[in-house]
Amino acid sequence: MSEHIILERRDAIQVIRMNRPDKKNAITRAMYASMAAALREGDADASVRVHVVLGVPGAFSSGNDLADFMAIATGGEGGMEVYDFLIALAEAEKPIVSGVDGIAVGIGTTINLHCDLTFATPRTEFRTPFVDLGLVPEAGSSLLAPAVLGRQQAFALLGLGEGFSAERAKAAGLVYDVVAEDTLETAVFAAAAAIAAKPPEALKIARDLMLGSRETLVARIKEEGAHFRARLKSEEARNAFIAFMGRKKAG
């Protein structure tokens, strides 16, 4: 288990908290593995009724850890922990509620497409700079985003890489509600408690009907993943990463 993932139980609520504030919650392979295991174990535990996913103040997640990206881009292998997490997310049997404050980049945005309710704060910005880095969308977002946001808003998010404010994300359907920073977790846990109080079998059937077959989503995650891994080793992506790292050092 990763030291940067804090797991907590609040009655029937399982809390998964990303806690790597010094790196703005950039997600490592170990963090993905811990979150995948938590989702699956929570789904298998009858006493868990709902999952809650949180970050730290000011940073839900700045995306995938760049060192992992660079390792694969320069010929390294690995990274299956990412896909294990994404498939666990897509196949989650119990509702997921997220609370997003501040930075939500890449996977920090696309996680929320799998959530049943997402709360965000006014200072939150959702951004997916996949194409700018010579990459492609992930987490099934090429399927989910057009269905949730509509094709043009999805293209703005995933293709143009435009930042979506919390209010724009709410209007587009990515966010359920926008709440103040100091009440974010109160709102998240109130919603999670309300979900946990519902008749679980009826709620599961209702949720499954809304989600439909997961097979298509899992197939899209795998298709995106094959493109993503190939793109990581492309010259286009390598040049984009070198330029990005140069800007970071200069800044």
C-alpha positions in Angstrom: 0.0 0.0 0.0 1.2 3.5 -0.7 2.0 5.9 2.1 0.4 8.6 0.0 -3.1 7.0 0.1 -5.0 7.3 3.3 -7.9 4.9 3.8 -10.6 5.6 6.4 -13.9 4.2 7.4 -16.8 6.5 8.5 -19.6 4.0 9.2 -20.7 2.7 5.8 -18.5 5.2 3.9 -15.0 4.2 2.7 -12.8 7.2 2.2 -9.9 7.1 -0.2 -7.7 10.2 0.2 -4.8 11.1 -2.1 -2.2 12.7 0.2 1.0 13.8 -1.6 0.7 17.5 -1.1 4.4 18.3 -1.8 3.8 17.0 -5.4 0.2 18.4 -5.7 -1.1 14.8 -5.5 0.7 13.6 -8.7 -0.3 9.9 -8.7 2.4 7.2 -8.6 2.1 3.6 -9.6 2.0 2.6 -5.9 -0.9 5.1 -5.4 -2.8 3.6 -8.3 -2.3 0.1 -6.9 -3.5 1.2 -3.4 -6.6 2.9 -4.8 -7.5 -0.1 -7.0 -7.2 -2.5 -4.1 -9.3 -0.2 -1.9 -12.1 0.0 -4.5 -12.2 -3.8 -4.9 -12.0 -4.5 -1.2 -14.7 -1.9 -0.5 -16.9 -3.5 -3.2 -16.4 -6.9 -1.6 -17.3 -5.7 1.9 -21.0 -5.7 2.6 -20.6 -3.1 5.3 -19.3 -0.5 2.8 -22.1 1.3 0.9 -20.3 4.1 -0.8 -16.8 5.2 -1.8 -15.5 8.8 -1.3 -12.5 10.1 -3.1 -10.7 13.2 -1.9 -7.5 15.1 -2.3 -5.8 17.7 -0.2 -6.6 21.4 0.1 -5.8 23.1 -3.2 -5.0 19.9 -5.0 -7.2 17.0 -6.0 -4.5 15.7 -8.3 -2.0 17.3 -10.7 -2.2 14.1 -12.8 0.1 11.1 -13.4 3.5 11.3 -11.8 5.8 12.6 -14.6 8.7 10.4 -13.6 6.6 7.4 -14.4 5.7 8.9 -17.8 9.3 9.7 -18.6 10.4 6.2 -17.6 8.1 4.6 -20.1 8.8 7.3 -22.7 12.5 6.5 -22.5 12.0 2.7 -23.0 10.9 1.5 -19.6 8.1 -0.9 -19.0 5.4 -1.1 -16.4 2.4 1.1 -15.7 -0.2 -1.7 -15.4 -1.1 -0.4 -12.0 -2.8 2.6 -13.8 -5.0 0.3 -15.9 -5.8 -1.9 -12.9 -7.1 1.2 -11.1 -9.0 2.5 -14.1 -10.8 -0.8 -14.6 -11.5 -1.0 -10.9 -13.0 2.5 -11.2 -15.1 1.5 -14.2 -16.3 -1.7 -12.7 -17.0 -0.3 -9.2 -20.2 -1.9 -7.8 -20.9 0.9 -5.3 -21.5 4.6 -5.7 -18.5 7.0 -5.8 -18.6 10.5 -4.5 -15.7 12.9 -5.1 -14.7 16.2 -3.5 -12.4 18.3 -5.7 -10.5 21.4 -4.6 -8.0 23.3 -6.7 -5.9 21.5 -9.2 -7.6 18.7 -11.2 -5.3 17.8 -14.2 -5.4 14.8 -16.4 -6.5 11.8 -14.4 -7.5 14.4 -11.7 -10.3 15.4 -14.1 -11.1 12.0 -15.7 -11.6 10.2 -12.4 -14.7 12.4 -11.9 -16.3 11.1 -15.1 -16.7 7.8 -13.2 -18.2 9.4 -10.1 -21.9 9.4 -9.3 -21.6 12.8 -7.6 -18.8 15.3 -7.8 -18.5 18.4 -5.6 -16.0 21.1 -6.5 -14.9 24.4 -5.0 -14.9 27.8 -6.8 -11.1 27.7 -7.2 -11.1 24.3 -8.9 -10.0 24.0 -12.5 -10.4 20.9 -14.6 -7.9 20.4 -17.4 -6.8 17.5 -19.6 -3.6 18.5 -21.5 -3.3 15.0 -23.2 -3.0 16.2 -26.8 -0.6 19.1 -25.8 1.7 16.4 -24.4 1.4 14.3 -27.6 -0.8 11.8 -25.8 -4.5 10.7 -26.0 -7.4 10.8 -23.6 -7.5 8.0 -20.9 -9.8 6.5 -18.3 -12.5 5.9 -20.8 -12.9 9.7 -21.1 -13.1 9.5 -24.9 -16.4 7.6 -24.4 -17.6 9.1 -21.2 -17.0 12.8 -21.8 -19.1 13.1 -25.0 -21.9 11.2 -23.3 -21.7 13.5 -20.2 -20.7 16.8 -21.6 -21.9 16.6 -25.3 -19.5 16.3 -28.2 -18.4 20.0 -28.4 -17.7 20.5 -24.7 -15.9 17.2 -24.7 -13.7 18.3 -27.6 -13.0 21.5 -25.8 -11.9 19.6 -22.7 -10.1 16.6 -24.3 -9.0 18.0 -27.7 -8.3 21.7 -27.1 -7.2 21.1 -23.5 -9.3 24.1 -22.3 -9.5 24.6 -18.6 -13.0 24.2 -17.2 -13.8 26.3 -14.1 -16.0 24.6 -11.5 -19.0 26.6 -12.7 -18.4 25.7 -16.3 -17.9 22.0 -15.3 -21.2 22.1 -13.4 -23.1 23.6 -16.4 -21.6 20.9 -18.6 -22.6 18.1 -16.3 -19.1 17.1 -14.9 -19.9 18.5 -11.5 -23.0 18.0 -9.3 -22.5 21.1 -7.1 -20.0 23.9 -6.4 -19.5 24.6 -2.7 -17.2 26.7 -0.6 -13.7 25.4 0.2 -14.5 25.2 3.9 -17.7 23.2 3.4 -16.5 20.8 0.7 -16.0 17.8 2.8 -19.1 18.5 4.8 -21.1 18.4 1.6 -19.3 15.3 0.3 -19.9 13.3 3.5 -23.5 14.5 3.8 -24.2 13.2 0.2 -22.3 10.0 1.0 -24.3 9.4 4.2 -27.6 9.9 2.2 -26.5 7.4 -0.3 -25.4 4.9 2.4 -28.9 5.2 4.0 -30.7 4.0 0.8 -31.8 0.4 0.4 -28.6 -1.0 -1.1 -30.1 -3.6 -3.5 -32.6 -1.2 -5.0 -29.8 1.5 -5.3 -27.5 -1.0 -7.0 -30.1 -2.0 -9.6 -30.9 1.7 -10.3 -27.2 2.6 -10.7 -26.5 -0.4 -12.9 -29.4 0.6 -15.1 -28.1 4.1 -15.4 -24.5 2.9 -16.2 -25.4 0.1 -18.6 -22.9 -2.5 -19.6 -19.3 -1.9 -18.3 -17.8 -4.1 -21.0 -17.9 -1.3 -23.6 -16.3 1.1 -21.1 -13.5 -1.4 -20.1 -12.9 -2.1 -23.8 -12.5 1.7 -24.5 -10.1 2.0 -21.5 -8.0 -0.8 -23.0 -8.1 0.8 -26.5 -7.1 4.2 -25.1 -4.4 2.5 -23.1 -2.8 0.9 -26.1 -2.7 4.2 -27.9 -1.4 6.0 -24.8 1.5 3.6 -24.3 2.4 3.9 -27.9 2.2 7.7 -27.8 4.4 7.8 -24.7 7.2 6.4 -26.8 6.6 8.6 -29.8 8.9 11.5 -30.8 6.0 13.9 -30.6 5.4 13.1 -26.9 9.1 12.9 -26.1 9.6 16.4 -27.5 6.5 17.7 -25.6 7.7 16.3 -22.3 11.2 17.7 -22.8 9.7 21.1 -23.5 7.4 20.8 -20.5 10.2 19.8 -18.1 12.3 22.7 -19.4 9.5 25.1 -18.7 9.1 23.7 -15.2 12.8 24.1 -14.5 12.9 27.6 -15.9 9.9 28.5 -13.7 
